[in-house]
Amino acid sequence: MRSVSAWCWLPWALAALALSALRFPVAADPTQLGDGVLILHNPVQQDFSIEPPEGWCQNYRDRFAITSCEQQVNRIDSFPYDGCGKTWFVLAAWDEPKEFVAVEFGFAPYPAGEWEILEWGPCFPGEGIEQRTPAWPGPNQGVRLGATSLPWTGNLVPVYWFCGVGYYIEDPHLLPLGPNPASGFAGFTNTLDPPQSWDAACLGAIGWRTDGVLCCPPNTQGIEEEDSGPKPATPPSTWSMIKAIYRSDP
């Protein structure tokens, strides 16, 4: 009887490992922020004349949060004639829950004066820092947000809100997201030390009497950005300050 070499079993072992990987996939990494997108979403039923007591962000989380990217509404066809008008949110989305400590974006060019943004603000999970360009919110303006007590966690996470009107818009057009012109960056920063940042793979837009720009991960539509992988968080002074405050809390 001839002995069978151990190498004869190698293909079977590899096949078994492959099957095991299919049955037991590697756990998702919540700090890997590639393929993330920034969505502009109008929760149609969130229509109030004044801000709710719990604030726009918490009201959205409690009553109007979407659970899939396909549920986004990126079109507004009419505005109320009193109060705040319509609300819309910037949502951070991936194909799985994530954890991040900073986000940055802006508005691309659009006709000034067409959209009258009356109120706006960040949706921090706890305490946070907001750095705006001088004429924010407006065309070619931007904002940086850093969470200093708790990170953002989950998926389809609201990070910013706006409310406003568009009474004087005559022709259909878009209100598009873009990079923050102060840094040329739109994307996310994770909670690692040192932190890593990823460009947003797609930047959405909301439309007046026309469909906006749909963004869903993985990057299939919208204003596509090339994802070159993680990079050191920039600008270092800003994000280092955010991380220092974030890590100083118990």
Number of C-alpha atoms within 10 A of each C-alpha: 3 4 5 8 8 7 9 9 10 11 10 11 12 11 11 12 12 12 12 11 11 10 9 9 9 8 6 10 11 15 18 20 26 20 22 29 31 33 31 29 26 23 21 14 10 15 16 15 12 12 14 12 8 10 11 24 22 17 15 19 12 9 11 15 18 18 11 13 19 10 11 20 21 26 22 22 11 13 16 15 10 10 15 20 22 24 25 26 27 25 23 24 27 23 15 14 16 23 20 25 27 28 25 25 27 27 22 20 15 16 12 9 12 17 18 17 18 14 13 17 15 21 23 24 19 11 13 20 16 14 13 15 16 10 10 15 20 21 19 19 22 28 24 24 24 29 24 23 20 18 21 24 14 16 20 25 24 27 21 21 21 21 21 19 22 19 14 10 15 10 10 11 18 23 24 21 28 26 22 22 17 16 14 12 22 27 25 28 26 25 21 12 9 11 21 21 26 24 26 29 26 30 31 27 26 25 21 22 16 15 17 22 24 23 27 25 18 15 20 12 15 18 19 15 15 11 15 9 13 17 12 13 19 15 11 11 9 15 23 16 13 20 22 11 16 20 13 9 9 5
